[in-house]
Amino acid sequence: MPNNVVLSTLVLLLVINLIGFLYSYLIIKTDFFKQFKLQNRPHRIKDFYKRAPLICMNISILMLITGLGLYYFSDYIIKDFNSVWILIFEVIVVLIIDDIYFYLWHRLMHENKFLYKKIHKVHHRSITPFPSEYLYVHPVEWMVGMIGPFIGIVLLGGVSAYSFWMILIIRNIHELDIHSGLKSSYITRYFPFSGTNEHHDMHHAYLNGNYASAFSFWDRIFKTVIKGDRKFHKL
């Protein structure tokens, strides 16, 4: 069972990120997506090629750490599947815990000058992001960020493999989406408390505020919403 979980998880991660690269390339190189863009600033193909090595390195490290973690600790974090309702409960709990952790870590990286200059500034070389740039980050940033979902999993005493895969899919696809630089889909825009593409794109454009990712209510609770967030305008 552990070997099946490890292999399936690695294949899933690889497929999602290959889709992310293809999606990024199409956004940059075709005219189809221009009508959906949030900013007037252009995506540049040279940035795609320039940033690909770091993105690929981070994907490789992500797969290595995830694979080894599952192989050696699956007995502690993966448990038997019981029902769809428990799966839904596990996914929601882990995503909420992960997101509040991400909010606090993300905000700290902006408000601490050392962390911003040495770590988080790499990610913010992208003012107009494309999807795969969710992993255009200093390796320390996302490795510390990965602690979030595992806090939730440990607090629950483990989750089923199906819950783990669902968390992985939602987490990664959402990151690809909010870094696309495109208007939110109707599903995302009207899903309760969802962190929209507009919300995160404003963060890349202005830096100070909108630190939340999956659930934008953290910024409302902690009063870090960028003014004008609800009515995004062309920059």
C-alpha positions in Angstrom: 0.0 0.0 0.0 2.7 2.6 0.9 4.5 2.1 -2.5 1.2 2.5 -4.4 0.5 5.7 -2.5 3.9 7.1 -3.1 3.9 6.3 -6.8 0.4 7.7 -7.3 1.2 10.9 -5.5 4.4 11.5 -7.5 2.6 10.9 -10.8 -0.1 13.3 -9.7 2.3 16.0 -8.7 4.2 15.6 -12.0 1.0 15.7 -14.1 -0.4 18.8 -12.3 2.9 20.7 -12.8 3.3 19.6 -16.5 -0.3 21.0 -17.0 0.9 24.1 -15.2 3.8 24.6 -17.6 1.6 24.0 -20.7 -1.0 26.5 -19.3 1.7 29.0 -18.6 3.1 28.7 -22.1 -0.4 29.1 -23.7 -1.1 32.2 -21.6 2.1 33.8 -22.7 2.3 32.8 -26.3 -1.4 32.9 -27.5 -3.8 35.7 -27.9 -6.8 33.7 -26.6 -6.2 34.6 -23.0 -5.6 38.4 -23.5 -9.3 39.1 -23.0 -9.2 37.6 -19.5 -6.0 39.3 -18.3 -6.2 41.4 -15.1 -3.2 43.6 -15.8 -2.0 45.6 -18.8 1.5 44.5 -18.2 2.5 41.8 -20.7 3.7 38.3 -19.9 7.1 37.8 -21.4 8.3 34.5 -22.9 11.9 35.2 -21.8 10.7 35.2 -18.2 9.1 31.8 -18.8 12.4 30.3 -20.0 14.5 32.3 -17.4 12.4 31.1 -14.5 11.9 27.5 -15.6 15.1 26.1 -14.0 14.2 27.3 -10.5 10.6 26.1 -10.9 11.8 22.7 -12.2 14.3 22.4 -9.3 11.5 23.2 -6.8 9.2 20.6 -8.4 12.0 18.0 -8.2 12.7 18.8 -4.5 8.9 18.8 -3.8 8.5 15.3 -5.4 11.6 14.0 -3.5 10.5 15.3 -0.1 6.9 14.2 -0.6 7.9 10.7 -1.8 10.4 10.1 1.0 7.9 11.5 3.6 5.1 9.2 2.4 7.5 6.2 2.2 8.8 6.5 5.7 5.9 8.0 7.5 2.8 6.7 5.7 1.9 4.7 8.8 1.5 7.9 10.7 -0.2 10.2 8.1 -2.2 7.8 5.9 -5.1 5.8 7.3 -7.9 3.7 5.8 -10.7 5.3 3.8 -14.0 5.2 5.7 -16.6 7.4 3.9 -17.1 10.3 1.5 -18.3 12.5 4.4 -15.1 11.8 6.4 -13.1 12.6 3.3 -14.8 15.9 2.9 -14.3 16.7 6.6 -10.6 15.8 6.4 -10.1 17.9 3.3 -11.8 21.0 4.8 -10.0 20.8 8.1 -6.6 20.4 6.6 -7.2 23.2 4.0 -8.3 25.6 6.7 -5.3 24.8 9.0 -2.9 25.0 6.1 -4.3 28.3 5.0 -4.1 30.1 8.3 -0.5 28.8 8.6 0.2 30.1 5.1 -1.3 33.5 5.9 0.9 33.9 9.0 4.1 32.7 7.2 3.4 34.8 4.1 2.7 37.9 6.1 5.8 37.3 8.2 7.9 37.1 5.1 6.6 40.5 4.0 6.8 42.3 7.3 10.3 40.9 8.3 12.8 42.8 6.2 15.4 40.0 6.4 13.0 37.3 5.3 11.7 39.4 2.5 15.1 40.4 1.1 16.7 37.0 1.5 13.8 34.7 0.7 10.4 36.0 -0.4 11.8 38.7 -2.8 12.6 36.0 -5.3 8.9 35.2 -5.8 8.0 38.9 -6.2 10.3 39.4 -9.1 7.1 38.5 -10.8 4.7 41.4 -10.9 2.5 39.8 -13.5 2.7 36.2 -12.6 2.0 33.1 -14.8 0.7 29.8 -13.4 3.9 27.9 -12.8 5.4 30.8 -10.9 3.7 29.6 -7.8 6.9 27.6 -7.4 9.2 30.4 -8.6 10.3 30.8 -5.0 13.3 30.4 -2.8 13.3 26.6 -1.7 13.2 27.6 1.9 9.9 29.5 1.4 7.9 26.6 0.0 9.5 24.0 2.3 8.5 25.9 5.4 5.1 26.5 3.7 4.7 22.7 3.3 4.5 22.3 7.1 0.9 23.7 7.0 -1.0 20.8 5.6 1.0 18.3 7.7 0.0 20.1 10.9 -3.6 19.5 9.9 -3.0 15.9 9.0 -1.2 15.2 12.2 -3.9 16.9 14.3 -6.4 14.6 12.6 -4.3 11.6 13.4 -3.8 11.0 9.7 -6.1 11.1 6.6 -7.0 8.6 3.9 -4.9 8.5 0.8 -7.9 9.8 -1.2 -8.2 12.8 1.2 -4.4 13.4 0.8 -4.7 13.3 -3.0 -7.7 15.6 -2.9 -5.8 18.1 -0.7 -2.9 18.0 -3.1 -5.0 18.5 -6.2 -7.0 21.4 -4.7 -3.9 23.1 -3.2 -1.8 22.9 -6.4 -4.5 23.7 -8.9 -5.6 26.7 -6.8 -2.0 28.0 -6.7 -1.7 27.6 -10.5 -5.0 29.4 -10.9 -4.3 32.4 -8.6 -0.9 32.9 -10.3 -2.4 32.8 -13.8 -2.9 36.6 -14.0 -6.4 35.9 -15.4 -9.9 36.8 -14.2 -11.4 34.3 -11.8 -13.8 31.7 -13.1 -17.4 31.9 -12.0 -16.9 28.8 -9.8 -14.0 30.4 -7.9 -15.5 33.9 -7.8 -18.8 32.8 -6.2 -17.5 30.0 -4.0 -17.9 31.2 -0.4 -14.8 32.8 1.1 -12.6 31.7 -1.8 -9.4 33.5 -2.5 -9.8 34.8 -6.0 -7.3 35.4 -8.8 -8.0 39.1 -8.4 -7.2 39.0 -4.7 -3.8 37.4 -5.2 -2.9 39.4 -8.4 -3.4 42.6 -6.4 -0.9 41.2 -3.9 1.7 40.8 -6.7 1.0 44.2 -8.1 1.1 46.1 -4.7 2.9 43.7 -2.3 1.5 45.1 0.9 -1.6 43.1 1.8 -3.8 40.3 0.5 -1.6 37.7 2.1 -4.3 35.0 2.2 -4.4 32.2 -0.5 -7.3 29.8 -0.4 -9.6 31.7 1.9 -9.6 35.5 1.6 -11.4 36.0 4.9 -8.1 35.9 6.8 -7.2 39.3 5.3 -10.6 40.6 6.4 -10.2 39.2 9.9 -6.7 40.6 10.3 -7.4 43.8 8.3 -4.8 43.3 5.6 -7.1 43.7 2.6 -5.6 45.9 -0.1 -8.0 48.8 -0.8 -9.9 48.3 -4.0 -9.7 44.5 -3.8 -13.4 44.0 -4.4 -13.4 46.0 -7.6 -10.1 45.0 -9.3 -9.0 47.5 -11.9 -6.5 47.4 -14.7 -3.0 48.4 -13.6 
